[in-house]
Amino acid sequence: MKLSRYCLAAGLLSVSAPALAQSLTSAETAQVDKTVTDALAKSGVPSASVAIVRGGKIVYTKAYGKQAETGATRDDAPYQIASVSKQFTAAAILLLQREGKLSLDDHVSKYVPGITDGDTITIRQLLSHTAGLQDYWPQDYSFKAMATPVAPQQIVDRWAKKPLDFKPGTQWQYSNTGYVVAGMIVEKVSGQKLLDFIKARIFKPLGVTVYDQDLAVGPGFPQGYGRAALGPVRPVQPPARGWLYAAGELAMSARALATWDVARLDRAVLAPEDWATQETPVKLADGTSNGYGLGVFTGSANGRRFVEHSGEAVGFLSENVVYPDQKAAIVVLINSWSSDAFQTIAQKLAGIVLSPAASDPADTATLARVKTVFAQLRGVGTLDRNLLTDDANFYFTATTLSDYRTSLAPLGTPTAFVQTGKPRLRGGFVNRSYRVTYPGTVLSVSTYAEPGPNGKLEQLLVTPTQP
């Protein structure tokens, strides 16, 4: 199963806080539709299904394109979500721990015998990919054995009894094998099949329907597609049963997955402490971490936290991103495993759903004042010297004012006037810089102002810069 490690995290998180309004405007809806349809057209991916959470509520779900060779495209169609399922396996473990039936720090040999170094590997290490067990499916294609049905124990016997790739807890390496072992532990402790347990304890309380991805094939279900190099997009043959299991066995609609995202935001179904445990990055023996918790990646970019996981099944790719502080989430499911369209769509939808953060009041007020003074300096009205300190008024002599006016007036009205960088303190003033754009000309404006939203300007210097 593909490990994308949220390579688009920086792009998604470069946008900021969500709009206060929950529902999408008609303009935003049009942007979403265009984003998805354009991505499908450019990539050749047959279909996509998306869900958007804003303000802690599901505000949009829609499916696009061709989900199968026959049948209508349905918004509620269950796509195979593959490794996005890992967080549900981890949640099952957390539920059992909450009941006192196991501990994350139990050794796996207590529940599943015969695993290499099972008396030193902990359940926590299974769920955080730090156990050292060799991954049974690193390929992005169906390898030979996947044509034959498999049972979890057979995966364990072939891959979990090999020498470890590293000492448990010393490295991070994505391992589907570890999740197979974790699923077997859930079944051993609960006395139920893994899927039955998570349906009863997670999905029934949420009121959503999920499917075993091995059974989510044929009429009524999305068809998986792929392509060889730049060749034609073709339907692909699903693997034999059993290969995804606890590492990625679920098929569900975008709305169903978004419903789980809302539960994460609300701290529902699981205890708040268990949500926090899942989202806490597990540290290696040397104290470092790559941000992976228990079935989810976590981190932040540009000051915005995210909780994320992607997934790859044969013929399917998925992306699920939650922004806890912004009460938002993006779900993108596609039925091709030969394109990064799922990431492209997720990135662009985030840019639509998460609107720019509110500016610092002092920055906003100072920008308005700088624009006013700049306009006066280029000849729009008379300079209001009450907006300037004594030193700034001393600087703007008649000659200086004449030079400003005669050089700036011919440029006309700027097409853009934006603050660049963060404000800095110096000499008792706040230093801010601005970029002023005209057709063919770009100016840099350096200012100093008294602290606070009503501070007078100590400096406003204009210099040319490169476009």
C-alpha positions as CSV (number, residue, x, y, z in Angstrom):
1,M,0.0,0.0,0.0
2,K,1.3,3.3,-1.1
3,L,2.9,5.5,1.6
4,S,2.5,9.2,0.5
5,R,3.5,10.6,4.0
6,Y,1.3,13.5,3.2
7,C,3.8,15.0,0.7
8,L,1.3,17.8,0.2
9,A,1.1,18.8,3.8
10,A,3.0,22.0,3.3
11,G,0.9,23.0,0.4
12,L,-2.4,22.2,2.2
13,L,-1.3,23.9,5.4
14,S,-0.1,27.1,3.7
15,V,-3.7,28.1,3.7
16,S,-5.0,29.2,7.1
17,A,-8.1,29.4,9.3
18,P,-11.5,28.3,8.0
19,A,-14.2,30.7,7.1
20,L,-16.7,31.1,9.9
21,A,-19.6,30.2,7.6
22,Q,-20.1,26.4,7.5
23,S,-21.8,26.0,4.1
24,L,-20.1,26.5,0.8
25,T,-21.1,29.5,-1.2
26,S,-22.3,29.0,-4.8
27,A,-18.9,30.4,-5.9
28,E,-17.0,27.9,-3.7
29,T,-19.2,25.0,-4.9
30,A,-18.3,26.0,-8.5
31,Q,-14.6,26.0,-7.6
32,V,-14.9,22.6,-6.1
33,D,-16.6,21.2,-9.1
34,K,-14.1,22.7,-11.5
35,T,-11.2,21.5,-9.4
36,V,-12.3,17.9,-9.4
37,T,-13.5,17.8,-13.0
38,D,-10.3,19.4,-14.3
39,A,-8.2,17.0,-12.3
40,L,-10.0,14.0,-13.7
41,A,-9.8,15.3,-17.2
42,K,-6.1,16.0,-17.0
43,S,-5.2,12.7,-15.3
44,G,-7.5,10.3,-17.0
45,V,-8.8,9.0,-13.6
46,P,-12.3,7.7,-14.1
47,S,-13.9,9.1,-11.0
48,A,-13.6,10.8,-7.7
49,S,-15.7,11.1,-4.6
50,V,-15.1,14.0,-2.2
51,A,-16.4,15.2,1.2
52,I,-15.8,18.5,2.9
53,V,-16.1,19.3,6.6
54,R,-16.2,22.9,7.6
55,G,-17.0,24.4,11.0
56,G,-17.2,20.8,12.3
57,K,-20.0,19.8,10.0
58,I,-20.2,17.9,6.7
59,V,-21.1,20.6,4.2
60,Y,-20.4,19.0,0.9
61,T,-20.3,15.5,-0.7
62,K,-20.3,14.6,-4.4
63,A,-19.1,12.0,-6.7
64,Y,-17.8,12.8,-10.2
65,G,-17.0,10.8,-13.4
66,K,-17.3,7.1,-14.1
67,Q,-17.3,4.7,-11.1
68,A,-17.6,1.5,-13.1
69,E,-18.1,0.2,-16.6
70,T,-21.9,0.0,-15.9
71,G,-24.2,1.7,-13.5
72,A,-24.8,5.2,-12.3
73,T,-22.3,7.4,-10.4
74,R,-23.5,7.6,-6.8
75,D,-22.4,10.0,-4.0
76,D,-22.7,7.2,-1.5
77,A,-20.7,4.7,-3.4
78,P,-18.1,2.9,-1.1
79,Y,-14.6,3.3,-2.4
80,Q,-11.8,1.1,-1.1
81,I,-9.8,3.3,1.4
82,A,-6.9,0.9,2.1
83,S,-4.4,2.2,4.6
84,V,-6.8,4.9,5.8
85,S,-8.3,1.9,7.6
86,K,-5.3,1.7,9.9
87,Q,-6.6,4.3,12.2
88,F,-9.7,2.1,12.8
89,T,-7.5,-0.9,13.8
90,A,-5.7,1.4,16.1
91,A,-8.9,2.7,17.5
92,A,-10.1,-0.9,18.2
93,I,-6.9,-1.4,20.3
94,L,-7.6,1.8,22.2
95,L,-11.1,0.7,22.9
96,L,-9.9,-2.6,24.3
97,Q,-7.2,-0.8,26.4
98,R,-9.9,1.5,27.8
99,E,-11.8,-1.6,29.0
100,G,-8.6,-2.9,30.7
101,K,-8.4,-5.9,28.4
102,L,-4.9,-5.1,27.0
103,S,-2.2,-2.4,27.2
104,L,-0.4,-0.7,24.4
105,D,2.8,-1.7,26.2
106,D,2.0,-5.4,26.2
107,H,4.3,-7.6,24.3
108,V,2.8,-9.2,21.2
109,S,3.9,-12.6,22.2
110,K,1.2,-12.5,24.9
111,Y,-1.4,-12.7,22.1
112,V,0.3,-14.0,18.9
113,P,3.0,-16.6,19.4
114,G,5.9,-17.2,17.1
115,I,6.7,-13.7,15.9
116,T,10.4,-12.8,15.8
117,D,11.3,-11.0,19.0
118,G,7.6,-11.0,20.0
119,D,8.6,-10.8,23.6
120,T,10.2,-7.4,23.1
121,I,7.8,-5.9,20.4
122,T,4.9,-3.9,22.0
123,I,1.5,-3.3,20.6
124,R,2.3,0.4,20.5
125,Q,5.3,-0.3,18.2
126,L,3.0,-2.3,15.9
127,L,0.7,0.6,15.5
128,S,3.4,3.2,15.1
129,H,5.5,1.2,12.5
130,T,8.5,1.0,14.9
131,A,8.4,-2.8,15.5
132,G,11.0,-3.7,12.9
133,L,8.7,-6.3,11.2
134,Q,9.2,-6.5,7.4
135,D,6.5,-5.0,5.3
136,Y,4.7,-7.6,3.3
137,W,3.4,-5.2,0.6
138,P,5.9,-2.4,-0.3
139,Q,5.1,-2.7,-4.0
140,D,2.7,-0.4,-5.8
141,Y,1.3,-3.4,-7.8
142,S,-0.2,-6.7,-7.1
143,F,2.7,-9.2,-6.6
144,K,2.4,-12.9,-7.5
145,A,1.1,-14.2,-4.2
146,M,-1.8,-11.7,-4.2
147,A,-3.6,-13.9,-6.8
148,T,-4.2,-16.5,-4.1
149,P,-6.4,-16.0,-1.0
150,V,-4.6,-15.5,2.2
151,A,-5.3,-15.7,5.9
152,P,-3.7,-13.4,8.5
153,Q,-1.8,-16.2,10.0
154,Q,-0.2,-17.0,6.6
155,I,1.0,-13.4,6.3
156,V,2.5,-13.7,9.8
157,D,4.1,-17.0,9.0
158,R,5.8,-15.7,5.9
159,W,6.8,-12.2,6.9
160,A,6.6,-11.8,10.7
161,K,8.9,-14.7,11.5
162,K,11.8,-13.3,9.5
163,P,14.7,-11.5,11.2
164,L,13.6,-8.0,12.1
165,D,14.7,-5.1,9.9
166,F,15.9,-3.2,13.1
167,K,15.7,-3.4,16.8
168,P,12.2,-2.5,18.0
169,G,11.8,1.2,18.8
170,T,15.0,2.3,17.1
171,Q,13.7,3.2,13.6
172,W,10.5,4.0,11.8
173,Q,9.5,1.9,8.7
174,Y,6.0,1.5,7.3
175,S,4.9,-2.0,7.9
176,N,1.5,-3.5,6.9
177,T,2.7,-6.7,8.6
178,G,2.5,-5.0,12.0
179,Y,-1.1,-4.1,11.4
180,V,-2.0,-7.7,10.5
181,V,-0.6,-8.7,13.9
182,A,-2.5,-5.9,15.6
183,G,-5.8,-7.1,13.9
184,M,-5.1,-10.6,15.2
185,I,-4.7,-9.2,18.7
186,V,-8.1,-7.4,18.5
187,E,-9.7,-10.7,17.5
188,K,-8.0,-12.7,20.2
189,V,-8.9,-10.2,23.0
190,S,-12.4,-9.3,21.8
191,G,-13.5,-12.7,20.7
192,Q,-14.9,-11.1,17.5
193,K,-13.8,-10.8,13.9
194,L,-12.0,-7.4,13.5
195,L,-14.5,-6.0,11.1
196,D,-17.4,-7.1,13.3
197,F,-15.8,-5.4,16.3
198,I,-15.2,-2.1,14.6
199,K,-18.6,-2.1,13.0
200,A,-20.3,-2.6,16.4
201,R,-18.1,-0.3,18.4
202,I,-17.3,2.5,16.0
203,F,-19.5,2.6,12.9
204,K,-22.8,1.6,14.4
205,P,-22.6,4.5,16.9
206,L,-21.7,6.8,14.0
207,G,-24.6,5.6,12.0
208,V,-22.5,4.8,8.9
209,T,-22.1,1.7,6.7
210,V,-18.8,0.2,5.8
211,Y,-17.8,-2.9,3.8
212,D,-15.1,-5.5,3.7
213,Q,-13.2,-4.3,0.7
214,D,-12.8,-7.9,-0.5
215,L,-16.6,-7.9,-0.9
216,A,-17.0,-4.4,-2.3
217,V,-16.5,-5.6,-5.9
218,G,-18.9,-6.2,-8.8
219,P,-22.2,-4.5,-9.6
220,G,-23.1,-1.6,-7.4
221,F,-19.5,-0.9,-6.3
222,P,-16.8,1.3,-7.9
223,Q,-14.4,-0.5,-10.2
224,G,-10.7,0.0,-9.7
225,Y,-8.6,1.2,-12.7
226,G,-4.9,1.6,-13.5
227,R,-2.6,2.3,-16.4
228,A,0.9,1.1,-17.5
229,A,3.2,4.1,-18.0
230,L,1.2,6.5,-20.2
231,G,-0.9,3.8,-21.7
232,P,-4.7,3.6,-21.7
233,V,-6.7,3.5,-18.4
234,R,-8.0,0.0,-17.9
235,P,-10.0,-1.9,-15.3
236,V,-7.7,-3.8,-12.9
237,Q,-8.1,-7.3,-11.4
238,P,-8.7,-7.1,-7.6
239,P,-6.4,-9.2,-5.4
240,A,-7.6,-12.4,-3.9
241,R,-9.3,-12.2,-0.5
242,G,-7.5,-11.5,2.7
243,W,-4.6,-9.3,1.6
244,L,-5.7,-6.0,3.1
245,Y,-7.2,-7.2,6.4
246,A,-6.3,-5.0,9.4
247,A,-3.8,-3.0,7.3
248,G,-6.6,-1.7,5.0
249,E,-9.7,-3.8,4.7
250,L,-12.4,-1.1,4.6
251,A,-14.5,0.3,1.8
252,M,-16.7,3.3,2.6
253,S,-18.2,6.4,1.1
254,A,-16.6,9.8,1.4
255,R,-19.4,10.9,3.6
256,A,-18.9,7.9,5.9
257,L,-15.2,8.8,6.3
258,A,-16.0,12.4,6.9
259,T,-18.5,11.4,9.6
260,W,-15.5,9.7,11.4
261,D,-13.5,12.9,10.9
262,V,-16.3,14.9,12.6
263,A,-16.1,12.4,15.5
264,R,-12.4,13.1,15.7
265,L,-13.1,16.8,15.9
266,D,-15.8,16.3,18.5
267,R,-13.9,13.7,20.5
268,A,-16.8,11.3,20.2
269,V,-17.0,7.5,20.1
270,L,-13.5,7.2,21.6
271,A,-12.6,8.8,24.9
272,P,-10.9,12.2,24.5
273,E,-7.7,10.8,26.0
274,D,-7.7,8.0,23.4
275,W,-8.0,10.4,20.6
276,A,-5.1,12.3,22.0
277,T,-3.1,9.1,22.3
278,Q,-3.7,8.2,18.7
279,E,-2.6,11.7,17.6
280,T,0.6,11.8,19.7
281,P,3.7,11.1,17.7
282,V,5.6,8.0,19.0
283,K,9.2,8.7,19.8
284,L,12.1,6.4,18.9
285,A,14.7,5.4,21.4
286,D,16.9,8.4,20.5
287,G,14.0,10.8,21.2
288,T,13.2,11.6,17.6
289,S,9.9,11.2,15.7
290,N,8.6,11.6,12.2
291,G,5.2,12.6,13.4
292,Y,3.4,9.2,13.2
293,G,1.1,8.3,16.0
294,L,-1.1,5.3,16.1
295,G,-2.5,4.9,12.6
296,V,-2.2,8.5,11.6
297,F,0.4,11.1,10.7
298,T,0.3,14.3,12.7
299,G,2.2,17.5,12.4
300,S,1.9,21.1,11.5
301,A,2.9,23.5,8.7
302,N,2.7,27.2,8.8
303,G,1.3,26.9,12.3
304,R,-1.6,24.7,11.3
305,R,-2.0,21.2,12.8
306,F,-3.1,18.3,10.7
307,V,-4.0,14.6,11.2
308,E,-3.7,12.6,8.0
309,H,-3.4,9.3,6.3
310,S,-3.6,8.2,2.7
311,G,-4.3,4.8,1.3
312,E,-3.7,2.6,-1.7
313,A,-5.7,-0.5,-2.7
314,V,-5.5,-2.2,-6.1
315,G,-7.1,0.3,-8.4
316,F,-7.9,2.9,-5.7
317,L,-6.2,5.8,-3.9
318,S,-7.5,7.9,-1.0
319,E,-6.6,10.9,1.1
320,N,-8.1,11.9,4.4
321,V,-6.9,15.1,6.1
322,V,-8.3,16.7,9.3
323,Y,-7.4,20.2,10.6
324,P,-8.4,20.0,14.3
325,D,-7.9,23.7,15.1
326,Q,-9.9,24.8,12.1
327,K,-12.7,22.2,12.6
328,A,-12.2,21.2,8.9
329,A,-11.5,18.0,6.9
330,I,-11.0,17.0,3.3
331,V,-11.8,13.5,2.0
332,V,-10.8,12.5,-1.6
333,L,-11.3,9.0,-3.0
334,I,-10.4,8.0,-6.6
335,N,-10.7,4.8,-8.5
336,S,-7.3,4.7,-10.1
337,W,-4.0,3.9,-8.5
338,S,-1.9,5.4,-11.4
339,S,-2.3,9.1,-10.7
340,D,-1.6,11.7,-8.0
341,A,-5.0,13.3,-8.8
342,F,-6.2,12.5,-5.3
343,Q,-3.5,14.7,-3.8
344,T,-3.9,17.4,-6.3
345,I,-7.6,17.6,-5.6
346,A,-7.1,17.5,-1.8
347,Q,-4.6,20.3,-2.0
348,K,-6.8,22.6,-4.1
349,L,-9.9,21.8,-2.1
350,A,-8.1,22.9,1.1
351,G,-7.3,26.1,-0.6
352,I,-11.0,26.7,-1.2
353,V,-12.3,25.5,2.2
354,L,-9.7,27.1,4.4
355,S,-9.8,30.8,3.9
356,P,-7.0,33.3,4.8
357,A,-6.4,33.9,8.5
358,A,-7.5,37.2,10.0
359,S,-4.6,39.6,10.1
360,D,-3.2,41.1,13.3
361,P,-5.2,44.2,14.1
362,A,-2.1,46.4,14.3
363,D,-0.9,45.1,10.9
364,T,-4.3,45.8,9.3
365,A,-4.5,49.3,10.8
366,T,-1.0,50.2,9.8
367,L,-1.4,48.9,6.3
368,A,-4.5,51.2,5.9
369,R,-2.5,54.1,7.2
370,V,0.5,53.4,5.0
371,K,-1.7,53.2,2.0
372,T,-3.3,56.5,2.9
373,V,0.1,58.3,3.3
374,F,1.5,56.6,0.2
375,A,-1.4,57.9,-1.9
376,Q,-1.0,61.4,-0.5
377,L,2.7,61.2,-1.3
378,R,2.0,60.4,-4.9
379,G,-0.3,63.4,-5.2
380,V,-3.8,62.1,-4.1
381,G,-4.7,64.9,-1.7
382,T,-2.6,66.8,0.8
383,L,-0.2,65.0,3.1
384,D,-1.8,64.6,6.5
385,R,1.1,65.3,8.8
386,N,-0.9,64.2,11.9
387,L,-0.3,60.6,10.7
388,L,3.5,61.2,11.0
389,T,5.9,61.6,14.0
390,D,8.0,64.7,14.4
391,D,10.9,62.9,12.8
392,A,8.9,61.8,9.8
393,N,7.6,65.3,9.3
394,F,11.2,66.6,9.5
395,Y,12.1,64.1,6.7
396,F,9.3,65.1,4.3
397,T,10.6,68.5,3.2
398,A,9.2,70.4,0.3
399,T,11.9,69.0,-1.9
400,T,11.4,65.4,-0.8
401,L,7.6,65.7,-1.2
402,S,8.1,67.0,-4.7
403,D,10.4,64.1,-5.7
404,Y,7.9,61.6,-4.3
405,R,5.0,63.2,-6.2
406,T,6.7,63.7,-9.5
407,S,8.2,60.1,-9.6
408,L,5.2,58.2,-8.2
409,A,2.2,60.1,-9.8
410,P,3.0,58.9,-13.4
411,L,2.7,55.2,-12.2
412,G,-1.0,55.7,-11.4
413,T,-2.8,53.5,-9.0
414,P,-1.1,50.3,-7.7
415,T,-2.5,47.0,-8.6
416,A,-1.4,45.4,-5.3
417,F,-0.2,46.7,-2.0
418,V,0.7,43.9,0.5
419,Q,2.8,43.4,3.6
420,T,5.8,41.2,3.2
421,G,7.3,39.3,6.1
422,K,6.5,39.7,9.7
423,P,6.8,42.9,11.8
424,R,9.9,43.4,13.8
425,L,10.7,45.6,16.7
426,R,13.6,48.1,16.5
427,G,14.4,51.3,18.3
428,G,11.1,51.4,20.0
429,F,9.2,51.2,16.7
430,V,7.6,48.4,14.6
431,N,9.3,47.8,11.3
432,R,7.1,46.5,8.4
433,S,7.8,46.1,4.8
434,Y,5.4,46.2,1.8
435,R,5.5,45.3,-1.8
436,V,3.7,47.7,-4.2
437,T,3.0,46.5,-7.7
438,Y,2.2,48.4,-10.9
439,P,2.2,47.0,-14.4
440,G,5.9,46.6,-15.2
441,T,7.1,48.2,-11.9
442,V,7.5,46.9,-8.4
443,L,8.3,49.1,-5.4
444,S,9.5,48.3,-1.9
445,V,8.2,50.3,1.0
446,S,10.0,50.3,4.3
447,T,8.1,51.7,7.3
448,Y,8.6,52.2,11.0
449,A,5.6,53.0,13.2
450,E,4.8,53.6,16.8
451,P,3.5,50.4,18.5
452,G,-0.2,49.7,18.5
453,P,-3.0,50.0,15.9
454,N,-3.0,53.9,16.1
455,G,0.8,54.4,16.1
456,K,2.1,57.3,13.9
457,L,4.5,56.6,11.1
458,E,8.2,57.3,11.9
459,Q,9.3,56.3,8.4
460,L,8.0,55.6,4.9
461,L,10.7,55.1,2.4
462,V,10.2,53.9,-1.2
463,T,12.8,52.1,-3.3
464,P,12.6,50.2,-6.6
465,T,12.8,46.4,-6.6
466,Q,12.8,43.6,-9.0
467,P,9.4,42.4,-10.4
